[in-house]
Amino acid sequence: MRIGLLTEGGYPYASGESHAWCDRLVRGLTGHDFEVYALSARPCRDARGGHRLPEHVRRVHGAPLWGDFPAAHLRAAEERRGRTPGRRARRRFTEHFGALVAAFAAAPAGGPPADREGPDNALTSKADRFASGLYGLAELAREHGGLPALLHSEDAVRTLEVVCHGPRALPAAHGAQVNDLLAVAEQLELALRPLSLDWYGDGSTPGLDAVDLCHATSGGAAALPGLLAKSFFGTPLLVTEYGVRLREHYLARAAAPISAPVRALLAAFQGALAAETYAQAALITPGNTHARRWQERCGADRARLRTVYPGMDAAPFAAVADAPADDSRTLVWVGAIEPAKDLVALLHAFAELRRTEPAATLRIVGGLGRDPQAPGYLAHCRALAAQLFPDEAADARTVGENPVSFEEIGGPDVPALADAYASAAVVVLSSVVEGFPRSLVEAMFCGRATVSTDAGAVCEVIGGTGLVVPPRNPRALAEACRALLGDPDRRARLGAAARARALELFTVEQNIAAFRGIYLELMSHAPARPAGRRGRHAQGLPRPFDRPAESHVPGRWAATGAAHRSGAATGPGAPAGRTPSWAAPEPERGAEVPAMSEP
């Protein structure tokens, strides 16, 4: 089958964990063809230049989410017109954009009165109004183009002003000034850019209309093309979130220098978009229970949630020997240095530990994180270490003699990541904010006992193979480290159990096997696609599951057997002699029974 892989800011243009996971998934599922639809925060370049993609990645489509929108990425219809939208298009825009804004900018209220009737009652909830506005704008962009210009127009600002200054607006939006409305309109234009792309087919160039399944690797903007593909063509949508996009938006906007009305309106829009994405997805695969709880609170149906842990490559850590039951006193922390990792608490905990374990050492291994405050935070942690251990720092002739060292991967002492874990008696994690703790899984692959703070998915990952303490509690962290350093046999037992758990749950093979089954499951339940170009691959081959399996079974069994199973056509009161509409009375010559005949 042909998979439309929808990405944002990562694969195949940028490195990072998202890129690595997508690359492993694509290379592991060689039985499928992939088309990558990538939204990038920087100018797009040829993905096959610096990073060679496998042959079954048939095509890569890229569009930037930055600066001016290049005409090359707009719909062909918009390019052909090359003129500003007409009066009718502006009127339709005002109608749909008004419904969209009213849905997310209005304060929660009770449903419409039970006795209310009329055309306005067709949109009975905020979610319905948001969906109506969103897909109305998409149809407008598909037919007439010009949506980016309309979102920057005075009509858009006036629509925002009417809603924000109305009686039912969000309380934080009442004070919105003109500059706030302009900022919101600009951000909405960026967020809604996928509606104007030429990815949906124009009758000659195939796009998402030619794929069997859309797989969005995150929520937010990456899921928008999948929502449109489902609306336009009925294509099933699978959404995978290893970091909840809405949560990331909240955290980023909280620290951004923007006004309260802008922050409230953009958060409301992202929340409404997340709810629509979860409502339309055929299946949602969170990476852990922590992400799953976020999705449920945002409206995701529990029946369509299935946890699939991110696959990590265990091969680089296979050569690390099990932790010996010796008297080692080395603590190792690995990660990206930034305030959320709370190294300050770790340093205070280590100072507490040193009062009873004077031979203990702490190795902090990692580079700067993405947080803009990371460089200053690293300097603060270095200064704090010198302050907490003044005697050792004054007498030290080399960095290695100091009980606390700051190191990076690739240096003389840590040539590879596995070397950092191999040197540890205990691996420590001290975060106050954490998603899926990759460093803990790596430590588990290496067979190391761990001490962690209860943040994000830590408890779910550890599963009883390490010690967990409350965050922001240096004393508890010190006590847990002391307990493991003083009991080598316990460390060895926990490390062995941790390795076994990681190899069972968190490997690349487990992840790929899960998605291989999910792809086939979703396609087996998908409705039959219409005939024509959208019913066939680009090579002219029939799509899998294009027809119900019974239509490929020769003989009379197709009609009689299926009728018996349905019960509707043969039960009491059924019309005599009527054949079910989905049963083929005549077999196709040369047809074979598919491998998965029924879901």
C-alpha positions in Angstrom: 0.0 0.0 0.0 1.0 3.6 -0.4 1.5 5.6 2.8 1.5 9.4 3.0 3.9 10.2 5.8 3.1 13.7 7.2 5.9 15.4 9.1 6.7 18.8 10.6 10.1 20.3 11.2 12.0 16.9 11.0 12.2 14.1 8.5 13.7 14.2 5.9 15.1 17.8 6.2 16.3 18.1 9.8 18.1 15.8 12.2 16.9 14.9 15.6 14.8 12.2 17.4 11.8 12.8 15.1 14.0 12.3 12.0 15.6 9.2 13.5 12.3 7.6 14.3 10.7 8.3 10.9 13.8 7.0 9.2 13.8 3.7 11.1 10.0 3.3 10.5 10.4 3.8 6.7 13.4 1.6 6.4 11.7 -1.1 8.4 8.5 -1.2 6.5 9.9 -2.2 3.1 6.7 -3.8 2.0 5.0 -0.4 1.6 5.6 2.6 -0.7 6.0 5.9 1.1 5.4 9.5 0.0 6.7 12.1 2.4 4.8 15.4 2.9 7.1 17.5 5.0 6.4 20.9 6.6 9.7 22.6 7.5 10.6 25.6 9.6 13.4 26.4 7.2 13.9 26.4 3.5 13.4 23.0 2.0 16.2 21.3 0.2 16.7 18.1 -1.7 16.3 15.3 0.9 18.2 12.8 -1.3 21.3 15.0 -1.3 22.8 14.7 2.2 20.6 11.8 3.4 19.9 9.0 1.0 16.4 7.8 1.3 15.4 4.2 0.5 14.0 3.3 -2.9 10.5 2.7 -1.7 10.2 6.4 -0.7 8.7 7.3 -4.1 8.4 11.1 -3.7 9.2 13.9 -1.2 7.0 17.0 -1.1 8.3 19.9 1.0 6.8 23.2 2.0 8.2 25.9 4.3 6.3 27.2 7.3 8.3 30.5 7.5 8.5 33.9 5.8 6.6 34.6 2.6 4.7 31.7 1.1 6.5 30.8 -2.2 4.2 30.6 -5.1 5.7 27.2 -6.1 3.9 25.6 -3.1 0.5 27.1 -3.7 -2.3 25.3 -5.4 -2.1 25.2 -9.2 -5.5 26.9 -9.4 -4.2 29.9 -7.5 -1.1 30.1 -9.7 -3.2 30.1 -12.8 -5.5 32.9 -11.6 -2.7 35.1 -10.4 -5.2 37.7 -9.2 -6.7 38.8 -5.9 -9.8 37.0 -4.7 -13.1 38.3 -6.0 -16.1 39.5 -4.1 -17.7 36.1 -3.9 -14.5 34.5 -2.6 -14.2 37.2 0.0 -17.8 36.7 1.1 -17.2 33.0 1.5 -14.0 33.6 3.4 -15.7 35.9 5.8 -18.4 33.3 6.4 -16.0 30.4 7.0 -13.3 32.3 8.9 -16.0 33.8 11.1 -17.3 30.3 12.0 -13.7 29.2 12.7 -12.9 32.2 14.9 -16.2 32.1 16.7 -15.7 28.4 17.6 -12.3 28.8 19.3 -12.5 32.4 20.5 -15.9 32.1 22.3 -16.1 31.2 26.0 -17.6 27.8 26.8 -21.3 27.9 27.2 -24.2 25.6 27.4 -25.7 23.9 24.4 -28.5 25.5 22.4 -32.0 25.4 23.8 -33.9 22.2 23.2 -36.7 24.0 21.4 -34.5 26.1 19.1 -35.0 25.3 15.5 -33.8 26.8 12.2 -30.7 26.7 10.0 -28.4 28.1 12.6 -29.0 25.1 14.8 -27.1 22.9 12.2 -23.9 23.7 14.1 -24.8 22.4 17.5 -21.4 22.7 19.2 -18.1 24.6 19.1 -16.4 21.6 17.5 -19.0 21.5 14.7 -18.5 25.2 14.0 -14.7 24.8 14.0 -14.9 21.9 11.6 -17.3 23.8 9.3 -15.0 26.8 9.2 -11.9 24.8 8.7 -13.1 22.7 5.9 -14.9 25.6 4.3 -11.6 27.5 4.1 -10.0 24.4 2.6 -12.7 24.2 -0.1 -12.3 27.9 -0.8 -8.5 27.5 -1.2 -9.0 24.5 -3.4 -11.5 26.2 -5.7 -10.3 29.8 -5.8 -6.9 30.1 -4.0 -5.8 33.3 -2.4 -6.3 32.1 1.2 -2.9 33.4 2.5 -3.8 36.9 1.2 -7.3 36.7 2.7 -5.9 35.7 6.1 -3.7 38.8 6.0 -6.6 41.0 4.8 -8.6 43.7 6.6 -11.6 41.3 6.5 -9.7 38.8 8.7 -8.8 41.4 11.3 -12.4 42.8 11.3 -13.7 39.3 11.8 -11.4 38.7 14.7 -12.3 42.1 16.2 -16.1 41.4 16.1 -15.7 38.1 17.8 -13.2 39.2 20.4 -15.2 42.2 21.4 -18.5 40.3 21.5 -20.4 39.3 24.6 -19.4 35.6 24.4 -15.7 36.1 23.7 -13.0 34.6 25.9 -12.4 36.9 28.9 -8.7 37.3 28.0 -9.7 38.3 24.5 -11.9 41.3 25.5 -8.9 43.5 25.8 -7.4 42.6 22.4 -6.0 45.7 20.6 -5.4 46.1 16.9 -1.8 45.0 17.2 -2.9 41.9 19.1 -5.4 41.1 16.3 -2.7 41.6 13.7 -0.4 39.2 15.5 -3.1 36.6 15.8 -4.0 36.9 12.1 -0.4 36.4 11.2 0.0 33.3 13.3 -3.2 31.8 12.0 -2.0 32.4 8.4 1.2 30.3 9.3 -0.9 27.6 11.0 -3.3 27.3 8.1 -0.8 27.2 5.3 -1.3 23.5 4.7 -4.8 24.4 3.4 -3.3 26.2 0.4 -0.7 23.6 -0.6 -0.8 21.8 -3.9 -0.6 18.4 -2.2 -4.2 17.4 -2.8 -4.2 16.7 -6.6 -5.5 18.9 -9.4 -6.6 16.3 -11.9 -3.1 15.8 -13.5 -0.6 15.6 -10.7 -1.2 13.0 -8.0 -0.9 14.0 -4.4 -2.6 12.8 -1.2 -5.6 11.7 -3.3 -3.3 8.8 -4.5 -2.3 7.4 -1.1 -4.1 4.6 0.9 -3.3 5.9 4.4 -2.1 9.2 5.9 0.2 8.8 8.8 0.8 12.1 10.7 3.9 11.9 12.9 2.6 14.7 15.2 -0.5 16.8 15.8 -0.8 20.4 14.9 0.2 21.5 11.4 1.4 18.1 10.3 -2.0 16.6 10.8 -3.8 19.2 8.8 -3.1 17.6 5.4 -4.4 14.4 6.8 -7.6 16.0 7.9 -8.1 17.5 4.4 -7.3 14.1 2.7 -10.0 12.5 4.8 -12.4 15.3 4.0 -11.7 15.3 0.3 -11.0 11.7 -0.5 -12.0 9.6 2.6 -8.4 8.6 3.3 -7.9 7.1 6.8 -5.8 9.1 9.1 -3.3 7.7 11.7 -1.9 10.1 14.2 1.3 9.3 16.2 2.3 11.6 19.0 5.5 10.9 21.0 5.4 14.5 22.3 1.9 16.0 22.5 1.9 18.9 20.1 -0.6 20.9 22.2 1.5 20.5 25.3 4.5 21.7 23.5 2.6 24.7 22.3 1.4 25.6 25.8 5.0 25.4 27.1 6.4 27.5 24.3 3.8 30.2 24.4 4.0 30.5 28.2 7.6 31.8 27.9 7.1 33.8 24.7 7.0 37.6 24.9 3.4 38.0 23.7 0.4 39.7 25.2 -2.3 37.8 27.2 -5.0 38.1 24.4 -2.7 36.7 21.8 -1.6 33.9 24.0 -5.2 33.0 24.9 -6.5 33.1 21.3 -3.6 31.0 19.9 -3.9 28.4 22.7 -7.7 28.2 22.0 -7.1 27.7 18.3 -4.5 24.9 18.9 -6.8 23.2 21.4 -9.7 23.2 18.9 -7.4 21.9 16.1 -6.1 19.1 18.4 -9.7 18.1 19.3 -10.7 18.0 15.6 -7.6 15.9 14.8 -8.4 13.4 17.5 -12.0 13.3 16.4 -11.2 12.5 12.8 -8.3 10.1 13.3 -9.1 6.4 12.7 -6.4 5.6 15.3 -4.2 7.6 17.6 -0.9 6.1 18.9 0.6 7.9 21.9 4.1 7.0 22.9 3.3 6.5 26.6 0.5 6.8 29.2 1.5 10.4 30.0 0.8 11.5 26.4 -2.3 9.4 26.3 -3.8 11.2 29.3 -3.2 14.5 27.5 -5.0 13.2 24.5 -8.0 11.9 26.4 -8.4 15.3 28.2 -8.3 17.0 24.7 -11.3 14.9 23.6 -9.7 11.7 22.1 -11.9 8.6 22.2 -10.3 6.1 24.5 -11.4 3.3 22.1 -9.2 4.7 19.4 -6.1 5.2 21.5 -3.3 2.6 21.3 0.0 3.1 23.1 3.1 2.3 20.9 6.4 3.0 22.6 9.0 4.7 20.4 11.5 2.3 19.0 15.1 2.9 20.0 18.2 1.2 18.6 19.7 -1.1 21.1 22.7 -2.1 19.0 25.1 0.6 20.2 24.6 -0.5 23.8 24.8 -4.3 23.2 28.5 -4.5 23.9 28.2 -2.8 27.3 28.7 -5.5 30.0 26.3 -5.9 32.9 27.1 -3.8 35.9 29.5 -5.7 38.2 28.6 -6.0 41.9 31.6 -3.9 43.0 32.3 -0.8 45.1 32.0 1.7 42.3 30.8 5.1 43.4 30.2 6.9 40.1 26.9 8.6 39.3 26.2 9.5 35.7 23.7 12.0 34.3 23.1 12.1 30.5 21.0 14.5 28.5 20.5 17.9 27.1 21.4 20.6 29.6 18.5 23.0 30.2 16.5 24.3 33.2 13.8 21.6 32.9 16.4 18.9 33.7 17.0 20.5 37.2 20.7 19.9 37.5 20.7 22.4 40.4 18.7 19.9 42.5 21.1 17.1 41.3 24.1 19.1 42.5 22.6 19.8 45.9 21.7 16.1 46.2 25.2 15.1 45.3 26.6 17.5 48.0 24.3 15.8 50.5 25.5 12.3 49.3 29.1 13.3 49.7 28.8 13.8 53.4 28.5 10.0 53.8 30.1 8.8 50.5 33.2 11.0 50.1 34.5 8.7 47.3 31.4 9.4 45.1 31.8 11.2 41.8 29.3 12.8 39.4 29.7 12.9 35.7 27.3 15.3 33.8 27.4 14.2 30.2 25.7 16.1 27.4 25.4 19.3 25.3 23.2 22.3 25.4 19.4 21.8 25.0 17.1 23.8 22.7 15.9 26.1 25.5 17.2 29.7 24.9 18.2 29.8 28.6 20.4 26.7 28.2 23.8 28.5 27.9 23.2 30.6 31.0 21.9 27.6 32.9 25.0 25.6 32.1 27.2 28.5 33.4 25.2 28.7 36.5 25.5 24.9 37.2 29.3 25.1 36.7 29.5 28.0 39.2 27.3 26.1 41.7 29.5 23.0 41.5 32.6 25.2 42.2 30.7 26.8 45.1 29.5 23.5 46.6 32.9 21.8 46.4 35.4 24.6 46.9 38.2 22.6 48.5 38.2 19.9 45.8 38.1 22.6 43.1 40.9 24.5 44.6 43.2 21.4 44.9 42.3 19.9 41.6 45.0 19.8 39.0 42.8 18.3 36.3 39.1 18.2 35.6 39.0 14.5 36.4 40.0 15.1 40.0 37.0 17.2 40.7 34.0 15.2 42.1 31.8 16.9 39.5 32.7 16.9 35.8 30.9 18.4 32.8 31.6 16.4 29.6 30.4 16.1 26.1 30.0 13.0 23.8 33.0 12.7 21.5 35.6 13.9 23.9 38.6 11.9 25.1 36.8 10.6 28.2 33.5 9.9 26.5 34.2 8.9 22.9 30.7 7.3 22.5 27.4 7.5 24.4 27.7 3.8 25.5 31.0 4.7 27.3 29.2 7.1 29.6 26.7 4.5 30.7 29.4 1.8 31.0 31.2 3.9 33.6 28.2 4.4 35.8 27.4 2.5 39.0 24.0 4.4 39.0 22.4 6.5 36.2 20.5 9.5 37.6 17.7 11.6 36.1 16.6 14.7 37.9 14.0 16.3 35.5 11.0 18.3 36.6 9.5 18.2 33.1 10.0 15.1 31.0 8.2 13.4 28.1 9.6 10.0 27.1 12.9 9.6 29.0 15.2 8.3 26.3 18.3 8.5 28.6 16.7 6.1 31.0 15.9 3.6 28.2 19.5 3.8 27.1 20.7 3.2 30.6 18.4 0.2 30.8 19.8 -1.2 27.5 23.2 -1.0 29.2 21.9 -2.9 32.3 22.4 0.0 34.7 20.3 0.7 37.8 18.6 4.1 37.8 17.4 6.7 40.2 14.8 9.1 38.7 12.4 11.8 39.5 8.7 11.1 39.0 8.1 13.2 35.8 6.4 12.4 32.5 6.5 8.8 31.6 9.4 7.8 34.0 7.4 5.4 36.1 5.9 3.7 33.1 9.3 3.2 31.5 11.1 2.1 34.7 8.4 -0.3 35.7 10.0 -1.4 39.0 13.5 -1.8 37.7 14.8 1.4 39.4 14.1 3.9 42.2 11.8 6.9 41.7 11.6 9.9 44.0 9.6 13.2 43.9 11.0 16.0 41.7 12.6 19.1 43.3 13.6 17.0 46.4 17.4 16.9 46.6 17.3 15.0 49.9 15.2 12.2 48.6 17.4 12.0 45.5 20.5 11.7 47.7 19.0 9.0 49.8 18.0 6.9 46.8 21.5 7.2 45.3 23.0 6.3 48.7 20.8 3.2 49.0 22.0 1.8 45.6 25.7 2.8 46.0 25.7 0.9 49.3 24.2 -2.3 47.9 26.1 -3.6 44.8 24.1 -6.8 44.6 20.8 -4.8 44.4 22.3 -2.6 41.7 23.2 -5.7 39.7 19.7 -7.2 40.0 17.9 -4.0 39.1 20.3 -3.5 36.1 19.7 -7.0 34.7 15.9 -6.6 35.1 16.1 -3.1 33.4 17.9 -4.6 30.4 15.4 -7.4 30.0 12.5 -4.9 30.2 14.0 -2.5 27.7 14.7 -5.2 25.2 11.2 -6.5 25.5 9.3 -3.1 25.1 11.4 -0.3 23.6 13.3 -1.7 20.6 13.0 -0.7 17.0 11.7 -4.1 16.1 8.8 -3.9 18.5 7.9 -0.4 17.1 8.0 -1.5 13.5 6.0 -4.7 14.1 3.3 -2.6 15.8 2.9 -0.2 12.9 3.0 -3.0 10.3 0.0 -4.5 12.0 -1.7 -1.1 12.4 -1.3 -0.2 8.7 -3.0 -3.5 7.7 -5.7 -3.2 10.3 -6.7 0.3 9.2 -6.7 -0.6 5.5 -8.8 -3.7 6.1 -11.5 -1.5 7.8 -11.3 1.3 5.3 -14.3 1.8 3.0 -13.9 0.9 -0.7 -12.3 3.7 -2.7 -14.0 5.1 -5.8 -13.0 3.8 -9.1 -10.7 5.7 -11.4 -7.3 7.2 -10.7 -7.9 7.5 -7.0 -8.8 3.8 -6.9 -5.4 2.7 -8.3 -1.8 3.2 -7.6 0.3 5.4 -9.9 1.7 2.2 -11.5 -1.9 1.1 -12.4 -2.1 -1.7 -9.8 -5.3 -2.2 -7.9 -5.3 -0.9 -4.3 -5.4 -3.5 -1.5 -8.9 -3.9 0.0 -10.4 -1.9 -2.8 -13.4 -4.2 -2.8 -15.0 -6.3 -0.1 -13.3 -9.7 0.1 -16.5 -11.6 -0.7 -16.6 -10.1 -4.2 -13.4 -12.1 -5.0 -14.8 -15.5 -3.9 -15.9 -17.6 -6.9 -19.2 -19.5 -7.0 -22.6 -18.9 -5.3 -21.1 -18.8 -1.8 -20.5 -15.0 -2.2 -24.2 -14.3 -2.2 -25.6 -17.1 0.0 -22.9 -17.3 2.6 -22.6 -13.6 3.0 -26.4 -13.3 3.3 -26.4 -15.8 6.1 -23.8 -13.8 8.0 -25.7 -10.5 7.6 -29.0 -12.0 8.5 -30.8 -9.0 7.0 -31.4 -10.5 3.5 -32.5 -13.9 4.7 -34.3 -13.2 8.0 -38.1 -13.0 8.5 -39.6 -10.3 6.4 -36.7 -10.0 4.0 -37.7 -9.3 0.3 -37.7 -12.5 -1.7 -35.0 -13.0 -4.2 -33.0 -9.8 -3.2 -29.2 -10.1 -3.4 -27.2 -8.0 -1.0 -25.8 -4.9 -2.9 -22.3 -5.7 -1.8 -22.3 -9.3 -3.1 -21.0 -9.9 -6.6 -23.4 -12.4 -8.4 -20.6 -13.2 -10.9 -17.0 -14.0 -10.0 -14.2 -12.2 -11.6 -11.9 -14.3 -13.7 -8.5 -14.9 -12.3 -9.5 -13.3 -9.0 -7.8 -14.6 -5.9 -8.7 -14.4 -2.2 -6.6 -11.7 -0.5 -4.4 -12.7 2.4 -6.6 -10.7 4.8 -10.1 -11.5 3.6 -11.9 -10.1 6.6 -10.9 -7.7 9.4 
